[in-house]
Amino acid sequence: MKKAYRKKTLGDRVLKPETQMMGYGYDPKLSEGSLKPPIFMTSTFVFDSAQDGKEFFELAYGKREAKPNEESGLIYSRINNPDLEVLEDRLALWENADKALTFSSGMSAISTTLMAYLRPGDVIVYSAPIYGGSEYLIRNILPEYGVQSVEFESGFEEMTLAPALEQAKSKGRISVIYVETPANPTNGLVDLKECQRLADEIALQQEGHRPLVIADNTFLGPVWQKALECGADISVYSLTKYVAGHSDVVAGAVVGSAELMGPVAGFRTILGTMCDPHTGWLIMRSLETLKIRMERSADNARIIANYLRNHPKVESINYLEFLPEESLAREIFERQSESAGSTFSFDIKGGEAESFKVLDNLQIIKLAVSLGGTESLMEHPFSMTHSDVDDDVKRRLGIRNASLRLSVGIENVDDLIADIEQALDHI
């Protein structure tokens, strides 16, 4: 597999990622002519010679630089595997990145990356709200390893990042600016170019130590938002969501330059947080339909959002296309994104009791957490996905007992609206 097929152009034409998903990184000649990559369910790989084994390990563990056109040979599936190599090659194409790495979950991708770049005495500055697991890691676990944090709020007109960075300077070396944009579940936005600019400024004040801008790109990426092009150094994904897209696997990914991915790959090898071959193979299959799935769900979401916007029992809706014209948030959205996507939250008139009535009376839309699947899902962030976030923090960030998060799938949109309408009728 190390001489895999990597054709990016057709004459002078640069091929689009959705075309590349059908064959990039894989040569059928290396697998008995099989049109699709086989599932390589093996723990280890046979070397042609002892010298090959020595050289493969030297390269894998960074004991020497790669020779021109040399690629790492297959060693052991905790380090590399043909299915994961093809998957990672294809994932990198969406953001025009050097390298992608896949993991056993979105949280393993996030935690492994942060461990690679944070040290005792460091400070991480992060946007809020973010996914509950990420919030718990930053607020409750990292301090046990000597890493402090400072929060700033996304989605507000006033600039909250710069003051947070000023506060962080007094706590230690700022090593990471971690953002989730759009935010889960409020769709609050963070300006990635501003993050990049401020990170460059801090590098001058920290004797050249520049904070990395790490963006959770799960909500809109990789089709509707290219976080690396917008200013992020590293783009993080829960592949479980849109990329895998069928609610049948759990996986994560990190995408960036070869230089920045090196330490993350090293930590992944030692921590053992890699994706497994069968999951990788399933995600490869899903990549072939990624764009058309995201297009359909986004079209459905636009229609449903407009329906909810005018419903008498809906108080407000956090849908990106409804951002006020001439606002800073609108400018950031139009600059960073190509679509509002298909996951958003809305507040009904009432509280937990009314929210639960809606959820308990859904008949087509499933009451479940997660998002980005072919099926539509709805949940109550306050008591479910963000239950481990302090209640006062949730309220401050706009996550209320009246909030419902909807991930719109690819069903018939009129059927989905009919289901939402009858569920709302119960309050």
FENJOJO-V359605 format. One record per residue. N is the residue number from 1. RES is the residue in one small letter. OMEGA is omega in radians with two decimals (NA if undefined). Layout:
n: (N,N)
res: (RES,RES)
omega: (OMEGA,OMEGA)
This chain:
n: (1,2,3,4,5,6,7,8,9,10,11,12,13,14,15,16,17,18,19,20,21,22,23,24,25,26,27,28,29,30,31,32,33,34,35,36,37,38,39,40,41,42,43,44,45,46,47,48,49,50,51,52,53,54,55,56,57,58,59,60,61,62,63,64,65,66,67,68,69,70,71,72,73,74,75,76,77,78,79,80,81,82,83,84,85,86,87,88,89,90,91,92,93,94,95,96,97,98,99,100,101,102,103,104,105,106,107,108,109,110,111,112,113,114,115,116,117,118,119,120,121,122,123,124,125,126,127,128,129,130,131,132,133,134,135,136,137,138,139,140,141,142,143,144,145,146,147,148,149,150,151,152,153,154,155,156,157,158,159,160,161,162,163,164,165,166,167,168,169,170,171,172,173,174,175,176,177,178,179,180,181,182,183,184,185,186,187,188,189,190,191,192,193,194,195,196,197,198,199,200,201,202,203,204,205,206,207,208,209,210,211,212,213,214,215,216,217,218,219,220,221,222,223,224,225,226,227,228,229,230,231,232,233,234,235,236,237,238,239,240,241,242,243,244,245,246,247,248,249,250,251,252,253,254,255,256,257,258,259,260,261,262,263,264,265,266,267,268,269,270,271,272,273,274,275,276,277,278,279,280,281,282,283,284,285,286,287,288,289,290,291,292,293,294,295,296,297,298,299,300,301,302,303,304,305,306,307,308,309,310,311,312,313,314,315,316,317,318,319,320,321,322,323,324,325,326,327,328,329,330,331,332,333,334,335,336,337,338,339,340,341,342,343,344,345,346,347,348,349,350,351,352,353,354,355,356,357,358,359,360,361,362,363,364,365,366,367,368,369,370,371,372,373,374,375,376,377,378,379,380,381,382,383,384,385,386,387,388,389,390,391,392,393,394,395,396,397,398,399,400,401,402,403,404,405,406,407,408,409,410,411,412,413,414,415,416,417,418,419,420,421,422,423,424,425,426,427)
res: (m,k,k,a,y,r,k,k,t,l,g,d,r,v,l,k,p,e,t,q,m,m,g,y,g,y,d,p,k,l,s,e,g,s,l,k,p,p,i,f,m,t,s,t,f,v,f,d,s,a,q,d,g,k,e,f,f,e,l,a,y,g,k,r,e,a,k,p,n,e,e,s,g,l,i,y,s,r,i,n,n,p,d,l,e,v,l,e,d,r,l,a,l,w,e,n,a,d,k,a,l,t,f,s,s,g,m,s,a,i,s,t,t,l,m,a,y,l,r,p,g,d,v,i,v,y,s,a,p,i,y,g,g,s,e,y,l,i,r,n,i,l,p,e,y,g,v,q,s,v,e,f,e,s,g,f,e,e,m,t,l,a,p,a,l,e,q,a,k,s,k,g,r,i,s,v,i,y,v,e,t,p,a,n,p,t,n,g,l,v,d,l,k,e,c,q,r,l,a,d,e,i,a,l,q,q,e,g,h,r,p,l,v,i,a,d,n,t,f,l,g,p,v,w,q,k,a,l,e,c,g,a,d,i,s,v,y,s,l,t,k,y,v,a,g,h,s,d,v,v,a,g,a,v,v,g,s,a,e,l,m,g,p,v,a,g,f,r,t,i,l,g,t,m,c,d,p,h,t,g,w,l,i,m,r,s,l,e,t,l,k,i,r,m,e,r,s,a,d,n,a,r,i,i,a,n,y,l,r,n,h,p,k,v,e,s,i,n,y,l,e,f,l,p,e,e,s,l,a,r,e,i,f,e,r,q,s,e,s,a,g,s,t,f,s,f,d,i,k,g,g,e,a,e,s,f,k,v,l,d,n,l,q,i,i,k,l,a,v,s,l,g,g,t,e,s,l,m,e,h,p,f,s,m,t,h,s,d,v,d,d,d,v,k,r,r,l,g,i,r,n,a,s,l,r,l,s,v,g,i,e,n,v,d,d,l,i,a,d,i,e,q,a,l,d,h,i)
omega: (-3.02,3.05,-3.01,-3.08,-3.10,-3.13,-3.08,-3.07,2.99,-2.97,3.11,-3.06,3.04,-3.08,-3.13,-3.12,-3.10,3.03,-3.11,-3.11,-3.08,-3.09,-3.05,3.07,-3.07,3.09,-3.13,-3.11,-3.12,-3.12,3.06,3.11,-3.14,-3.12,3.13,3.10,3.03,3.01,-3.10,-3.13,3.13,3.11,-3.02,-3.07,-3.09,3.09,3.06,-3.13,3.09,3.13,3.08,3.13,3.13,-3.08,3.11,-3.12,3.11,-3.12,-3.10,-3.09,3.03,-3.13,3.07,3.08,3.10,3.03,3.10,3.12,3.13,3.07,-3.12,3.09,-3.13,-3.05,-2.95,-2.96,2.96,-3.12,3.11,-3.11,-3.08,3.14,-3.13,3.12,3.11,3.11,-3.11,3.05,-3.08,3.10,-3.12,-3.12,-3.05,3.13,3.13,-3.07,3.06,-2.89,2.97,3.06,-3.13,-2.99,-3.09,3.08,3.05,-3.14,3.09,3.06,-3.13,-3.07,3.12,3.13,3.14,3.10,3.13,-2.99,3.08,3.12,3.10,-3.10,3.13,3.09,3.01,3.07,-3.00,3.13,3.10,0.04,3.00,3.11,-3.04,3.11,3.10,3.11,-3.11,3.12,-3.06,-3.05,-2.95,-3.06,-3.11,3.10,3.10,3.11,3.05,3.13,3.13,-3.11,3.03,-3.09,2.91,-3.02,3.08,2.99,-3.13,-3.11,3.11,-3.12,-3.06,-3.10,-3.08,3.08,3.12,3.11,3.08,3.11,-3.09,-3.11,-3.11,-3.08,-3.11,-3.13,3.11,-3.07,-3.09,2.88,-3.04,-3.09,3.00,-3.09,-0.10,-3.06,3.09,0.12,-2.95,-3.04,3.03,-3.04,3.03,3.13,-3.07,3.09,3.09,3.05,3.13,-3.13,-3.12,3.07,3.09,3.11,-3.12,3.12,3.13,-3.11,-3.09,3.10,3.06,3.12,-3.08,3.06,3.04,3.03,-3.12,-3.07,2.95,-3.01,-3.00,-2.98,-3.08,-3.09,-0.07,-3.07,-2.99,3.14,3.09,-3.00,-3.13,3.12,-3.09,3.10,3.12,3.04,-3.12,3.10,-3.07,-3.14,2.72,3.13,3.08,-2.99,-2.98,-3.02,3.05,2.84,-3.12,3.10,-3.13,3.07,3.02,-3.11,3.11,3.13,3.03,-3.06,3.11,3.12,3.12,-3.13,-3.10,-3.14,-3.11,3.12,3.14,3.11,3.12,3.11,3.11,3.13,-3.07,-3.13,-3.14,-3.07,-3.07,3.01,3.09,-3.04,-3.10,3.08,3.10,3.13,3.11,3.14,3.05,3.12,-3.13,-3.14,-3.11,-3.12,-3.03,-3.04,-3.10,3.08,-3.12,3.07,-3.11,-3.12,3.10,3.08,3.11,-3.10,3.14,3.14,-3.13,3.12,3.11,3.07,-3.12,-3.10,-3.07,-3.09,-3.08,-3.13,3.11,-3.10,-3.10,-3.11,-3.12,-3.13,-2.93,3.13,-3.14,3.09,-3.09,3.05,3.12,3.10,3.10,-3.14,3.13,3.14,3.11,-3.14,-3.08,3.13,-3.03,-2.92,3.10,-3.10,3.05,3.13,-3.02,3.04,3.13,3.08,3.05,-3.14,3.05,3.08,-3.08,-3.11,-3.08,-3.09,3.14,3.11,-3.13,3.09,3.09,-3.09,-3.08,-3.10,3.04,-3.14,3.10,3.09,-3.07,3.02,-3.07,3.03,-3.00,-3.06,3.02,3.13,3.12,3.12,3.10,-3.12,3.05,-3.13,-3.10,-3.02,-3.05,-3.06,-3.07,-3.02,-3.11,-3.08,-3.11,3.03,-3.12,-3.08,-3.12,3.08,3.12,-3.12,3.13,-3.08,3.07,3.07,-2.99,3.07,3.11,-3.06,3.01,3.08,-3.12,2.97,-3.03,-3.13,-3.02,3.10,3.02,-3.01,3.11,3.07,3.14,3.12,3.11,3.13,3.12,-3.11,-3.13,3.09,3.10,3.13,-3.10,3.10,NA)
